Amino acid sequence: MRIDRIDLKNFLSHSESSINFKGRINVLIGHNGAGKSSIIDGIVFALFRESSRGNANKNLVKMGNRSASVRLTLANGNQIIIERHLPDSGNDLLIAGSMPKARGAEKVTEEVQKIINIDKEVLLSTLIVRQGEIESIFEDLTDVLKKVMKIENLEKLTEASGPIYSKMKEIQSKLEQIQTFEKEYTDTRMKLIDLKREKSKIEEELEELRKSEETLNGQLQEAQRLLDEIQRKRDEYLGLAREKDRLIREKKVTEDRLSQLAGAEEEKKMIEEKVRELEKYEEAKVLLDQLREVEKDIDRIRQSLEKAMNERDTIKDKLGRKAELYPDYSRYVTNKEKLESIEEKEREYNGLQTTYRNIQVEISRIDKTLSSLKVINTSELEDEIRKVEDEISELSSKKGKLMAQVDEAKKVLSGLEQVKGGQCPVCKRPLDESHKLNLIQEAKSVIQASKEELENVSRRLSELAKKKEDLKTWLSSANQNNTKYNTLAEKKAELEKQLADAQSRLEELKKAHEEYVKLKDALSKLEPAYKEYLSLSKVNEEDLKEKEEEILKLNRQLEEKQAKRNEIKNKLTGMDLKSIEEKLRELEELRRRLNDVLRKLGERSSLEMRLNQMQKDLGEIEKRIGELNFSEDEYQGAKKKVEELRNKLLDISKKIAEDEGSLNQIRKDIEEKEKRLKDLEALISQKPNLEKALKKLTKLREDLGEKGLQNYIISAVKSKIENNLNEITSMFNLAFTRVSLEFSASTRGQKIKASLSAYDNYGREYAVDMLSGGERISIALALRLAIAKSLMDSLGFIILDEPTVHLDEERRKELMNVIRSALDVVPQIIVVTHDDEILEIGDYIIRVEKRGSESKVTEEVPGND
Ligand SMILES: Nc1ncnc2c1ncn2[C@@H]1O[C@H](COP(=O)(O)OP(=O)(O)OP(=O)(O)O)[C@@H](O)[C@H]1O
């Protein structure tokens, strides 16, 4: 199986590289970091989907990319293509011939394994040699061989920490446990017999105890009944005795109180007598109150009378003043009426006077305006305008004529300028040149003169137009002035007429006006009297009469009250009014005391009734106590008996409970023990099976152990590898006749160890450490190839990554010779190097270089430039 080609896409430093391995010795050359080893990584990844350098698969994708792929083409007669994708998309593929053989990461790896028949670790220890590690095979030899022989797993299976041994241990510990179960079984059985014996003993004792309990219960019930009966009597007796004591105490208190209340009757009589004596002072008190009331009334009536008399006097005064004022009041009223009758004329008079003054003012104002305005004579202005208009029309016709003259002369002039030796346009005679010039001169002077004249006429015309305009303006303002003057004159005449009319009317009204003034004066003089009279108008004779009647009535009331006062005073004659008050206070005190005595008498009668009742109750209590016939000793005796019986019963119950508790516990123990015995029987019954299993496992461990199967495998594989090794070393031209592989016998706790020795012609043994550097490299390479060959039918390739690292020049040379020689054993050798010297042995060169972050590959056949 040789490597034909690899295609890398976004794999490590390669974006897109395709590398063909066309030579027998393919040299992959490039500087450090160029991307050479990445190609070897690609080969390992394609085969096992794992990195050869132990980095995580995701780190194999070229930085900055999300996915990568590798396609490896192998050849062993048939073409095999392995395609791998990162990340795993389920699209890994293996094509054999042109047929897809496996799909998906795991399936492809399984198929690769079948085809190359070597696992990753063994491949990396043999046919893929990492930088400077050719000799590492000597150190790894034991492990590599164990992997090759697959005895690693057998070792694991049979070692002390392996599954067979741990299973045996487990069974042994179970058997040991069964031994303890057997002992427990015997002990438990003995304990069970003891427990059953104890159980029947307690059951007998319990029966006895229950019988005694029943007898005692009967006795206790009877004693209790008796005690209850005496108890009832005792309760009643104690109640009665308590009531009796209480009644005796109450009786004593009642009797004491009654003796305190003994003199109440006497006291009552004495107070009642005194009260009767003093009651007459109560009547005198009523009269005294009446007298005070009447005197208050008399005072009040006197005040009212005084007030009424004052009011009557005021009314009288007012009525007298009213009579005095009446003539002036009456004059005022008459004058007022007259004044009102001429008031209209007075208003007209006053209005006319104002109008008269206003007209006078207006006339004088018009006079002032008229004196400032003059009447202008407009006919002169109209004549002047007419003259100007005549001159304008005259000049306008002159202007027309002059313009016609100019036109005529211009026509002659243009006619002359067009005539060449022809007829004279003016005189119609043959026209010569001098005549023509004269005529032109003539026409031009006519035009000149006419134009000058025209200018003068036009100037005069515009002057006249301006003058006409001014004159018309003056005429219009003169007309306006004259119109205004006439209007004002007319208005003045009108006003003068109105003034004359007003004056004659004022003359007519003058008399009435004078009378009005006189009346106004008289009224103002009478007004105070008039107003005072009006203020008194409400006072009249009726009011006076009413007041007089009120005074009479009050006088009558006064007399009545005075008579009443005398009557009461007569009744009270001889009584000391001051002592009445004292007697009345004494009476009040006596009445309070009487109430007190009456209350005491009431209390005495209810106490006497209560005393009677108590005596009766005491008699009955004595009688009932006698009937009860209660004895405290009898009661204490019955009580003691009940207590004794109860204690006995309690002791028995306690004993019964204890026995029942023990019995229950014994029953439970018996039950548990019986159950445990059953369980133990089941456990013990496993013993023969376990013993059989232990025997079988012991035998299996021996069979699979170093002396058994392992020994067999080692001897079988060992001779195969040894044969291969000797075959290969013979091709490497070494000074040894034989190389042998030894497996040290394992001592307890240590595993098998492999070692290599070489023998020379004389049969002398050389350990690897004793060999020269070149010999070691040769044997190491041979050993790698021998091991690989023992697994694969035929070797396809070997990859050496930087094999010259750490080697001196001589060794490098030796190595190159060994590589050349190795071609006899393995048809394809891929050497990865940065060392140009190696190019010597390459028959196909693959150059790898880094451009930026990209690895670029070129291929060449040496000598073909
Ligand atoms: N995932 C990645 N993406 C891109 N470049 C990477 C990635 N992983 C590693 N590299 C770079 O790839 C380059 C090539 O590494 P590689 O080991 O193939 O070089 P080499 O040619 O074998 O060099 P040496 O002889 O020093 O081992 C290195 O510069 C490394 O930093």
The ligand as a Tripos MOL2 file, in Angstrom:
@<TRIPOS>MOLECULE
LIG
   31    33     1     0     0
SMALL
NO_CHARGES

@<TRIPOS>ATOM
      1 N1         -4.8370   25.7740   12.0450 N.pl3     1 LIG1
      2 C1         -3.8290   26.3810   11.4290 C.ar      1 LIG1
      3 N2         -4.0760   27.2750   10.4090 N.ar      1 LIG1
      4 C2         -3.0660   27.9000    9.7360 C.ar      1 LIG1
      5 N3         -1.7710   27.6910   10.0440 N.ar      1 LIG1
      6 C3         -1.4500   26.8210   11.0420 C.ar      1 LIG1
      7 C4         -2.4670   26.1390   11.7830 C.ar      1 LIG1
      8 N4         -1.8180   25.3460   12.7130 N.ar      1 LIG1
      9 C5         -0.4740   25.5330   12.5640 C.ar      1 LIG1
     10 N5         -0.2590   26.4080   11.5610 N.ar      1 LIG1
     11 C6          1.0250   26.9220   11.0410 C.3       1 LIG1
     12 O1          1.3870   26.0880    9.9980 O.3       1 LIG1
     13 C7          2.7930   26.2680    9.7280 C.3       1 LIG1
     14 C8          3.3490   24.9520    9.2020 C.3       1 LIG1
     15 O2          3.6230   24.0350   10.2720 O.3       1 LIG1
     16 P1          4.3780   22.6460   10.0070 P.3       1 LIG1
     17 O3          4.6180   21.9680   11.2860 O.co2     1 LIG1
     18 O4          3.6610   21.8890    8.9290 O.co2     1 LIG1
     19 O5          5.7520   23.1790    9.4370 O.3       1 LIG1
     20 P2          7.0300   22.3690    8.9780 P.3       1 LIG1
     21 O6          7.2470   22.8010    7.5570 O.co2     1 LIG1
     22 O7          6.8800   20.9440    9.2200 O.co2     1 LIG1
     23 O8          8.1270   23.0540    9.8960 O.3       1 LIG1
     24 P3          9.1780   22.3780   10.9160 P.3       1 LIG1
     25 O9         10.2350   21.7780   10.0580 O.co2     1 LIG1
     26 O10         9.6360   23.5520   11.6930 O.co2     1 LIG1
     27 O11         8.3950   21.3940   11.6770 O.co2     1 LIG1
     28 C9          3.3960   26.7740   11.0010 C.3       1 LIG1
     29 O12         3.8660   28.1120   10.7670 O.3       1 LIG1
     30 C10         2.2250   26.8190   11.9780 C.3       1 LIG1
     31 O13         2.2770   27.9580   12.8130 O.3       1 LIG1
@<TRIPOS>BOND
     1     1     2 1
     2     2     3 ar
     3     2     7 ar
     4     3     4 ar
     5     4     5 ar
     6     5     6 ar
     7     6     7 ar
     8     6    10 ar
     9     7     8 ar
    10     8     9 ar
    11     9    10 ar
    12    10    11 1
    13    11    12 1
    14    11    30 1
    15    12    13 1
    16    13    14 1
    17    13    28 1
    18    14    15 1
    19    15    16 1
    20    16    17 2
    21    16    18 1
    22    16    19 1
    23    19    20 1
    24    20    21 2
    25    20    22 1
    26    20    23 1
    27    23    24 1
    28    24    25 2
    29    24    26 1
    30    24    27 1
    31    28    29 1
    32    28    30 1
    33    30    31 1
@<TRIPOS>SUBSTRUCTURE
     1 LIG1         1 GROUP 0 **** ****
